């Protein structure tokens, strides 16, 4: 019994002076983060949308008089820490199914943004701003290009 009493006293003493306590981890804690400019998500979404057959261009995608044919034209995004909302303004090719194109665009934009950034696209909104035949579109684009060269 004396041996058991000594063990208890030794444990109490060690607890008082901190022998049995775990060392405090005083190393600084770092929080890693990965973030993206909105323009990055706009660019990924714009490139993905242009890959879908039936989308001739994005609203404002015609070459401007300053020669700025940006892939982010017609794309706006709202980006949070883990999610994004993508709004697209497109010019559809005449004769194509807008609902079918919308499904393809939604799937492709969501997949590409998720793959490249890890962000979940929780909403894709597509606004059709014009419908043109491919011939009409090419004529318009040629006309816009020649007008920009004259200025």
VENZIJO-V63817 format. One line per field, one symbol per residue. burial: 1 if it has 16 or more other ideal C-beta (glycine too) atoms within 10 Angstrom, else 0. A space follows every 10 residues. Layout:
# VENZIJO-V63817
burial->???
This chain:
# VENZIJO-V63817
burial->0000000000 0000000000 0000000000 0000010001 1111110111 0101111111 1100000011 1111101010 0001011111 1110000000 1101110111 0110001010 1001010000 1100001001 1000000100 0
